[in-house]
């Protein structure tokens, strides 16, 4: 993810309540309220894949994070 510093400062950066995927989604939604996030399939980021979160406790953290996200932004399916 790349952001202009001014945009990131305006929305306050990442919300620390979220974990595993939802922090990116929340930040993008916040940026979209301020300006426009751009998605381009031409961008490519490669990182090392690890199985560090494949556990019941990791799944519980992810679901808790999702509930917090949807409580903030609404429970819409589409």
C-alpha positions in Angstrom: 0.0 0.0 0.0 1.2 3.4 -0.9 -0.3 6.7 0.5 0.5 10.3 0.4 1.7 11.3 3.9 -0.8 14.1 4.1 -3.7 11.6 3.4 -2.4 9.1 5.9 -2.0 11.8 8.6 -5.5 13.2 7.8 -7.2 9.8 8.5 -5.0 9.0 11.5 -3.2 6.0 10.0 -4.1 2.5 10.8 -6.7 1.8 13.4 -5.1 -0.5 15.9 -8.4 -2.3 16.8 -8.1 -4.3 13.6 -6.0 -7.4 12.8 -5.3 -9.4 9.7 -6.7 -7.9 6.5 -9.3 -5.6 8.2 -6.8 -2.9 9.0 -6.0 -2.6 5.2 -9.7 -2.5 4.4 -10.5 0.1 7.1 -7.6 2.3 6.0 -8.7 2.2 2.3 -12.3 3.0 3.2 -11.1 5.9 5.4 -8.9 7.2 2.6 -11.9 6.9 0.1 -13.9 9.2 2.4 -11.1 11.8 2.2 -10.0 11.3 -1.4 -9.6 8.3 -3.7 -7.7 5.1 -3.2 -6.5 3.6 -6.5 -6.5 -0.1 -7.3 -4.3 -1.2 -10.2 -3.7 -4.8 -11.2 -0.5 -3.6 -12.8 1.1 -3.1 -9.3 2.8 -6.1 -7.9 4.2 -6.6 -4.4 6.0 -9.9 -3.6 6.6 -10.9 0.0 7.5 -14.0 1.9 4.6 -16.3 2.7 4.4 -17.8 6.1 1.8 -19.9 7.9 2.1 -18.0 11.2 -1.6 -17.4 11.6 -3.2 -20.8 10.8 -4.5 -21.6 14.3 -7.8 -21.3 16.2 -6.5 -18.3 18.1 -5.5 -16.6 14.9 -9.0 -17.3 13.4 -10.6 -15.9 16.5 -8.6 -12.7 16.3 -9.5 -12.4 12.6 -13.3 -12.9 13.3 -13.1 -10.4 16.2 -11.5 -7.9 14.0 -14.1 -8.4 11.3 -16.9 -7.9 13.8 -15.3 -4.6 14.9 -14.9 -3.5 11.3 -18.6 -4.2 10.4 -19.8 -2.6 13.6 -18.0 0.6 12.5 -18.9 0.6 8.8 -22.1 -1.3 8.7 -23.2 -4.9 8.0 -23.9 -4.7 4.3 -23.5 -7.7 2.0 -23.0 -5.7 -1.2 
